[in-house]
Amino acid sequence: MSRLVKDFRKQWEIITRGAAEIVPEEELAQKLKRSLEEDRPLKVKLGLDPTAPDIHLGHTVVLHKLRQFQELGHDIVLILGDFTSRVGDPSGRSETRKQLTEEQIMENVATYKAQVGKIIDLERTRVVFNSSWLAPLTFADVIKLASKYTVARMLERDDFSRRYREGLPIGVHEFLYPLMQAYDSVFLHADVELGGTDQKFNLMVGRDLQREFGQEPQVALMVPILEGLDGVQKMSKSLGNYIGISEPPGEIYGKTMSLPDELIVRYFELVTPVGLEEVRRIKSDLSSGVLHPRDAKMRLARELVALFHGEKAAGDAEREFVTVFQKREMPENMPNVTLDPPDLDENGGIWLPRLMVKADLVNSTSAGKRMISQGGVKIEGEKITDPDAVVTVKDGMIVQVGKRKFARIYINK
């Protein structure tokens, strides 16, 4: 019995959910109809280059789309680009990307699989490394592959053309990156390739290369780039506007509650498994005023924590949030930090920024001074604004930094 959901309208509605662009849309409809008629799942490809150890919520938009194809019964292929990572995707780059070592790549791969498995069913996913077909290519094979595309076509790419105009260096190996990603599609005979809108050039090269090899070209389905918590720029660790999927439940919950109201429905649609009808109902209820944005964000926060940490963690995170922020009480559970006598001066005092570092509330004393100057630090509920403050430590004293970080301080006697 086929695993395919034999309902074109349902397939189409779910596949196109939240899609930014489908090229070409009519070919996807044709492929999908033929798939259902022949009872043959589509082969849907997503390539991820493990260039960093952790994934944030913005990276999951395309993973949710992959999961939707999987739940509809299609064959999904997750390519971990251990070979392409050695070159680095030039998309959106103003300079040549630093090449990673094989050791760095494999360290990242280990964490990627665990994190990706929170969204897609890895047991039903073909997970492959593109080094298995790219590494064996001979130099003659690479020359033949390079002959399939012209420099003029490569320079149509915005980042390449901009760097060329500005006299910035472009490595020849960077021209090979789109060809390598495209060859993945040739090798796998992909029907559909997924990616963000920033991947359009690479995905279209895949279509061109498949034609050159006598294959039916894949359809490129692109998902939007997710805005970060500031509601303006794309989610990015460097901008600090991100939610990391491996962050603690309370951190994910609290960050979600800081999301601008206008992004609530977009996040439900793009980064949660909540059904389309339910998303539409949430949108309608928000518009009519039946649903308060705060309550919608609490639902969104629960969904995200449950997805990455389980239902129990979601419930615990919500109770703690309500306790700390709505009832203005201290959280029930907070880290205990013990100071040794040498940490203190003869009067039992310690410079507050140093205390914050020892309590793992900030990464550095300079960050601590900045938080104090901004009014984000409290001792026993009292705001401290002097970055040079020396505080006398008392057993059980509570230090709060920002809205979500607490520590209870003890002295080792």
HUMO-V341740 format. One record per helix or strand of 3 or more residues. SS is the DSSP state (helix for helix, strand for strand). FROM is the first residue (numbers start at 1). LEN is the number of residues. If there is no record, write none. Layout:
SS|FROM|LEN / SS|FROM|LEN
//
This chain:
helix|8|8 / strand|19|5 / helix|25|14 / strand|43|6 / helix|57|15 / strand|75|6 / helix|84|3 / helix|102|15 / helix|122|3 / strand|126|4 / helix|131|4 / helix|139|8 / helix|151|4 / helix|158|8 / helix|172|17 / strand|192|5 / helix|197|16 / strand|219|5 / helix|249|9 / helix|261|11 / helix|276|13 / helix|293|17 / helix|311|16 / strand|335|6 / helix|341|3 / strand|349|3 / helix|352|7 / helix|365|9 / strand|377|3 / strand|390|3 / strand|397|5 / strand|405|8
//
